[in-house]
């Protein structure tokens, strides 16, 4: 188990340009067309948010596989993560990034919806706030790639999935404590496998046009997921693989947090 005190749990991802999408062939049509993306610098969590971290902020643990609280939290909806991020930001004296109905205080938002909710779907992110938030899909892929497409790895940090990921072939009994496999070139762990990670963006098709700090479509029905999980085949753990789920659902879904530079 990794000894963690929270002081070094973020990696700075410097500004840069990369090619987003499936650059290696194969995969699904929603991974194309590849396109150039310019990103500002940001901080990304080294690890997926753990059950212990969720419990400390939210007061309960919804996860499968309880017992080792250093495993990633799962069964958390996109809506619930908004609450977590703002509660954690407020507790640490940071400016919350997300707002719902004009308020950044989750105490004013009411109960986390378990069905689609127009007010929560219209959540707004203040990208310059220093509080915690979910990564955009572009930020996620850029960080997973190590901030580069040279080398152009299949998975987050390696072409050898067993070096960097917990997936069906090596983890059929469930999630594993965070940080148990090798990190990628930025020092970020588990961006392939272990648990699916929610991103900010609504699911939508790619454009071939170059983009600057993209945040996804303005609306939709599902939010993006990245990275694959312990019950996935290797193909779902690839850097370019995309999936999505309705924001009030949880299933076997987790996340990591990031924040502005």
HUQUI-V183159 format. One record per residue. N is the residue number from 1. OMEGA is omega in degrees with one decimal (999 if undefined). D_CENTER is the distance of its C-alpha to the mean C-alpha in Angstrom with 2 decimals. Layout:
# HUQUI-V183159
n;omega;d_center
N;OMEGA;D_CENTER
N;OMEGA;D_CENTER
This chain:
# HUQUI-V183159
n;omega;d_center
1;179.5;21.61
2;173.8;20.19
3;-173.9;22.02
4;176.4;19.73
5;176.4;21.03
6;-175.4;18.05
7;-176.1;19.88
8;-173.9;18.23
9;178.4;14.67
10;176.8;13.38
11;174.9;14.05
12;177.8;15.44
13;-174.1;14.37
14;177.6;17.62
15;179.3;18.34
16;179.9;19.21
17;177.3;19.63
18;175.6;18.32
19;-176.8;18.89
20;178.3;15.98
21;-175.0;16.40
22;-177.9;18.44
23;-171.7;20.85
24;-178.8;22.33
25;-175.6;23.72
26;178.3;23.33
27;-174.6;20.25
28;-177.6;20.09
29;-178.8;21.52
30;176.3;18.36
31;-178.1;17.21
32;0.6;20.27
33;170.8;21.82
34;-176.8;20.45
35;-178.9;20.53
36;179.2;20.55
37;174.3;17.93
38;-178.4;18.81
39;169.1;16.29
40;178.2;17.24
41;179.7;16.33
42;176.0;13.60
43;179.7;12.46
44;176.7;9.26
45;177.5;9.15
46;-171.7;11.05
47;167.4;9.98
48;179.7;7.80
49;-175.1;9.44
50;175.1;12.78
51;179.3;15.33
52;-179.2;17.56
53;178.0;15.32
54;-179.5;14.72
55;-178.2;18.46
56;-177.4;19.54
57;-170.3;18.08
58;175.4;18.52
59;177.9;21.57
60;-178.0;20.78
61;-175.7;18.79
62;-162.8;17.95
63;155.9;16.85
64;174.4;18.61
65;174.6;19.98
66;177.9;20.99
67;173.0;23.23
68;-173.9;21.13
69;174.8;18.96
70;169.3;17.15
71;178.4;15.41
72;173.8;11.84
73;174.9;12.26
74;-175.1;12.22
75;175.4;13.96
76;-179.3;12.13
77;175.0;12.15
78;177.8;10.33
79;-177.2;13.63
80;179.7;13.71
81;174.4;10.53
82;179.5;12.49
83;-179.9;15.29
84;-175.8;13.63
85;-178.4;12.39
86;176.3;15.87
87;179.1;17.78
88;178.9;16.39
89;-179.3;17.11
90;-178.6;20.58
91;-177.7;21.37
92;176.5;20.83
93;177.6;22.76
94;177.9;20.08
95;-179.3;20.10
96;-177.7;17.58
97;-171.7;15.50
98;176.0;15.42
99;177.3;18.72
100;-179.6;20.12
101;177.9;23.78
102;-177.6;24.39
103;174.9;23.42
104;-179.4;20.80
105;-177.7;22.14
106;176.4;20.44
107;-179.5;23.89
108;-172.6;25.11
109;-175.8;22.66
110;-178.0;24.25
111;178.1;22.96
112;-176.9;19.49
113;174.5;20.49
114;172.0;20.58
115;-178.9;21.55
116;-174.9;20.65
117;-174.2;21.57
118;-178.8;22.51
119;179.4;22.25
120;176.5;18.69
121;-178.9;17.77
122;177.2;19.35
123;-178.2;17.10
124;176.1;17.24
125;172.4;15.12
126;-170.8;17.29
127;179.9;15.56
128;179.1;18.26
129;-178.4;18.00
130;177.8;17.34
131;-174.5;15.52
132;180.0;11.97
133;169.9;9.44
134;174.6;6.03
135;165.6;5.69
136;178.8;7.88
137;179.4;7.85
138;176.5;10.51
139;-179.2;9.06
140;-177.1;6.29
141;179.1;9.40
142;178.7;11.69
143;179.5;10.18
144;178.0;9.99
145;-177.1;13.53
146;-179.5;14.63
147;-176.7;15.51
148;168.9;18.12
149;176.4;19.31
150;1.6;22.22
151;-178.0;22.16
152;-175.6;20.35
153;173.9;18.82
154;-177.8;17.99
155;-174.8;15.21
156;176.3;13.10
157;-176.1;16.23
158;167.0;18.96
159;178.4;20.87
160;-174.9;21.56
161;-177.6;18.90
162;177.8;20.67
163;-169.8;20.25
164;-169.5;16.47
165;165.4;15.21
166;-178.6;16.10
167;-169.1;17.00
168;-174.4;20.03
169;-177.9;22.69
170;-178.5;22.03
171;-177.9;20.33
172;-179.7;22.06
173;173.4;22.52
174;-176.0;18.93
175;177.0;16.07
176;176.5;17.01
177;-177.2;16.65
178;175.6;13.83
179;-176.6;15.17
180;176.2;17.83
181;-179.4;17.52
182;175.3;18.02
183;172.7;15.64
184;-172.8;15.21
185;175.5;17.53
186;-177.2;15.62
187;179.7;15.57
188;-172.5;11.91
189;167.2;11.82
190;176.9;10.56
191;164.3;8.31
192;175.4;10.88
193;-176.8;11.83
194;172.5;12.06
195;169.0;9.62
196;-179.8;7.69
197;175.6;4.00
198;168.9;4.52
199;-178.6;4.78
200;-163.0;8.03
201;161.8;10.41
202;176.5;13.12
203;179.1;13.80
204;-179.2;16.66
205;174.4;18.65
206;170.7;18.48
207;177.4;21.39
208;-177.5;23.38
209;175.3;23.85
210;-175.1;22.47
211;179.8;19.97
212;-178.8;19.39
213;-178.1;16.10
214;178.7;15.28
215;175.9;13.40
216;179.7;14.18
217;179.9;17.10
218;179.5;18.77
219;179.3;18.78
220;178.6;18.23
221;-178.9;18.07
222;174.2;14.64
223;-173.2;11.06
224;172.1;8.91
225;179.4;7.18
226;165.4;6.62
227;-175.5;8.13
228;-179.7;10.83
229;-169.0;12.13
230;178.7;15.41
231;179.7;17.52
232;166.2;16.60
233;-177.6;18.98
234;-176.5;18.32
235;-178.9;18.07
236;179.6;14.76
237;179.3;13.26
238;-179.0;14.33
239;-173.9;12.45
240;-176.6;13.54
241;-178.3;13.16
242;171.9;11.79
243;-179.0;11.93
244;-178.3;11.87
245;179.5;13.15
246;-168.1;15.07
247;177.8;13.44
248;179.6;16.00
249;177.9;15.42
250;179.8;13.73
251;-175.8;15.12
252;-169.5;13.33
253;176.9;9.77
254;-177.4;7.59
255;164.9;4.49
256;-176.5;4.74
257;173.6;6.65
258;177.4;8.47
259;-177.2;11.92
260;175.7;14.66
261;999;17.18
